[in-house]
Amino acid sequence: MGICLPKKKNDESSEIDLVRNRTDHVVHLTHNDLDAAGADAIHRMAYGKVVSVFSSVGKFPYILEGLAEIPGNGDVISISDIGFPRNAERLLKKLKANGWSIEWRDHHRWTDEEIATVRNIVDLLHIDTSLCGCGICARDLQPANQVAAEVARVVCDYDLWKHEDPRSAVLGEVLQRRKNLEHVRDCLSLGIFSDRTIEEEYAEIHAEMQRLMEKSRKKAVIMGEKYHIVFAPLYGYPSETAAYLRKSLKSDIEVIISSGGRFSIRSVPPISHLVAREFHGGGHPHAAGGNFDFGLKDKILFYLFRKNEHFDRLVTISESL
């Protein structure tokens, strides 16, 4: 077990301010999970100093919009672990016109049209659904670095739902709390997979998570004929809850739903991304997310009876694939 020393955070600067006031020449714009932490660690191995901007998928287009207003001066914006957003063509052209070099590495599903659109604008585009985002970054930026390769193996184990390396489950759970993101990133950049902070956070989170996952299981509804589809309310930790339900209920597909209708879907058959697309979402063949967009009636039915008409539609779509 190594030691990762905490770094002082600048809480007064927004992501845009950090980029505007940068003295370094690489801006890494990425997601906000373990895959992103690993990808950012790889960037730091490759470049040393990096301006890191972590973003949710929903916030991503707005951050791009803000960055496009900042002069690039030939510096690099490296995007990883986030797929094609709305208005991507316009925003990327604006970034290029403002002097940025753009690299994009992702492992989500893109259409041929999206790939062609982006490839015509950016300096580098690598899409590989067989790896996680961290894995693509390691292959491209640190191909001879064995520490980078090990980081990528651990991160991809979690992100691609392999669950073969116990270290990945610990790190994945610890990053359910956003406050741990930079610390885990810093550890990974040193090739460290555990320290006292990670162990203490994991113990606390794991106890809470077990309680919430069991709460979801007790309120789960099972539907479907071709597939054993479980619908359950989300109380936290969607990926871990889905794995818990699959193990305890022997399900094929797990749909974990928030009170407002946003959901995470996990599936044994490689159809999660196809199902999610029918509900304004997307993702990977075995893990994706969408939105039922609950109205008031839907919310009441979900609260009282743990199901509504959206569930029937998802079952129909899933079993037609």
N, C-alpha and C positions, 0 to 999 in steps of 0.2 A: 504494500500500500504506500503510495507516494503522498506528497504534501503539495497542495495548491494554495498559494497565498492569495487572499481576496484582494481585489483591486478597488480603489476608490472610484465610485460612479459619479458621473456628472448628470445630476437629475434635472438641471435647469435648462439643458439644451434639448430641443426636439430633434427627431431624426434629421429633419431638413436642415436645422441649424448646424448639426454636426458635419453634414456634407458641405454646406456653404463655407464653414470656417475651417475646413480640412487643411492639413499640411501634408498629408499622405496622398498617394496617387492611385490607390485602389479602393473603390467603394464596393463592399459586398452586400447586396440586397438579397435577403433570403427569408425563409419561413420562420416559424418560432417554436420548433419542436426539436427532438433529438437529432433528426436528420440535418436540420439547419445548424445546430450546434456543432455537429461533426464536420459539415461543409465549411463552416467558418473557421474551425480549428485547422483544417487543411489549407485554407487560404492564408492563415497566419504562418503555417509552416513554410509556405511557398514565398510569401511576400514580406514577412516580418510584420510591419505595421499596416493595418487595414482599418478603414472606417466601416464598422459593421452596423447594418440596419436590419433588424428583425421585424417581420411584418406578418400579420394574419393574411389569409387569402383575400378577405373582403377589403382590407385596407390597402392592399398592394397597388391597385390602379391609382389611388389618391397619392400614395407616396411617389409613384412614377411621375404623376402630374407635377408634384412639387419639385422633384429632382430635375425635371425638364426645364425648369426656369433658371437653373443654376449653371453658369458657364462650366464646361467640362475641361477646357484647356488641354485636351489630349489625354486626360486621365481615363481610367477604366471603371465602368460600372459592370460588375460581374453579378449576374442574377443566377440563383440556384434554387432548386426544390420548390418552384412555383410555376404553375402552368400558364397557358395563354389566357390573358384577361380581356375584358371588353376594352375597346378603344386602343388596343395594343399597337396597331399600325401607326395611328396618329401620334401616340406618345413616343414611340421609338424613333420616328422620323424627327420629332422635335428634339429629342436627346441628341441625335446625330448632328442636327443642324446647329446645336449649341456646343458642339465640340467634344462630345463624349465618344469614347470607344466602348462598344457594348459586346459583352460575352454572356451567353445564356446556356446553362446546363440544367437539364430537368429530366425527370423519370416518369412524369405523368403522361397520360394518353393525349396526343395531339392529332388533329385531323391533317390530312395531306395539304389542305388549303392553308391552315394555320402555319404549318412548317414552311411552306413556300413563301408566305407573306413575310414571316420574320427573317428567314434566311436571306432575303433580298435586301434587308436593312442592316442587320447586325454584322459584326466582324467575325463572330463565331457562334454557332448553334450546335449543341450536342444533345440529342434526345435519345435516351436508352432506358426502356422500361424494364430491362432485366436487372438493373442496379438501383440502388437508392441514390439520392442526390449527392450525398457524401461520397459514395463510391465513384461516381462520375468525376467529381472534383479531384479525388485522389488519383485516379487513373490519368487525368489530364495534367494536373499541376504538380504531382509528386510521384511519378511512375516508378522511381527507384528507391523510394523511401519506405522501408519496412514498417516503421511506426505508423505512417499514414495508411498503409495497407491494413494493418491491424485495427486501427480506428474505424476504417471503412467496413471491415468485416463485422465488427461488433454493432455498429450503427445499422448496417443493412439487415442484420439478423433481426433487429426489432422492427425496423420500418417496413420490411417485406414480409413480416409475420412468419418468420422461420422459427423463432423461439428455440434455437439450439444452443445458444450461449447465455448462461444465467446473468452475465454482466449486463447484457443489453436490457433485460427486464428491469433490473435495478435502476439503470440510468433513465429508462423510459418512464418509470414511475416517478422518479425524482423530478423529472421535467414536467410533470403535471402541474407543478408550481412554477410560474413564470420567473419568480425571483431567483431560481436556481440556474437559469439558462446560461448566463455569462460564466458562472463558476464551473459548470460542467464543461463548457467550451474551453475554458482556460486549462482545465485538467486534461482534456483530450488533446489539446495542442502540445502538451508535454508527454503524451503517451500514457497518462495516468487514468485509470478507470474507476478508482475508488479512493476516498480519503475520509477523514472523520466527518466532515460536513455532509458528504454524500451518504454515508452510513446512517448518520443521525436523521437526516431528512427522510431516507427510505423507511426507517423503522416507524417514524411518525405517520408518514403517508400510507404505508402498507396497512397499518391498523385501521385507519379511517376508511381506506378503500375497501377492505374486507366487509366492513359494516354496510357501506353504501351499495356494494355489488349484491349482497344478500338481500337488501331492501328492494333492489331492482328485480331480482329473481322472484321474490314473493309476489310481485305485481305483474309478472310476465304473462303474456297471452300467446298461445301457440296456434298457428294457422297453417293452411296449405295442405296439399295432397302430394304433389310431385316432390316438393321440398318441405322439410320441417322448418318453418319460419317462426322465429320468436320475436315478438314485439315487447319492448320493456321501457319504462320511463327512465330517463337519465337523471341520476343524482350526482354524477361526477365520474371522471375516468372512463370515457366511452370505449376506448380500445380494450382496456383491461376488463371492463364489464362484459363486452362481447365475448372475449375469450373465456371468462368465467361461466357465462351462460352456455356456451358451446360445450364446455366440459361437463357441466352439471345436467344439462337438458338434452344433450346429444343432438343438437340442432345443425342444420345445414346453412341457414342464413339467420343473422341476428340484426335487428333494427333497434337502435337505441335512440329514444326520442325525447327532446326537450319539451317543456310545457308550451312553448310557442310553435312547435312543429318542425324545428330543425332536427335532422337526424343523421346518425352515422350508421352505415350499413357494412357488415362484414359477411363474406360468403365463402363456402367451400368451392362451389362452382365459380368459374371466373366471369361473373356477371355483375359484380357490384357497380362498376362504372356505367354499365349500360342501363341498369335500373335507376341509378342516381340521375342520369341525364334526363329521364322522364319527369324528374322532380326538381328541375332548375339547379342541378349539381353536377358532380363528376368525381373523378379520382382514379383508382386502380382497379384491376379486375377482381381483386379479393378484398378491397377496402376503399370505401368512397363515402361521400356525404351529399345530402340534398335537403330540400325544404318542403314539407307538406303545406306550409303557409296556412296554418290553422285560422279559421274564423271563430267567432264566439261560440257557435254551436259545436264546432269540432273540439274546442278546448273543454267545454262542459262534458261532452261525451267521453273524451279521453280521461278526464278527471274522475268521472263517476264509474265508467264501464271499462276503461283502459283500452278502448278501441273506437274507431270511427270509420267512415267510408273510405278514407285515404288508405287505410290498411288493406281493404279488399282490393283496391286498385293496384297496390304494390304487389300483392300476391298474384294477381292476374298477370301482371307484366313479368314478374320473375319466372312464373311457370310457363310462360310462352316463349322464353328464350332457350 
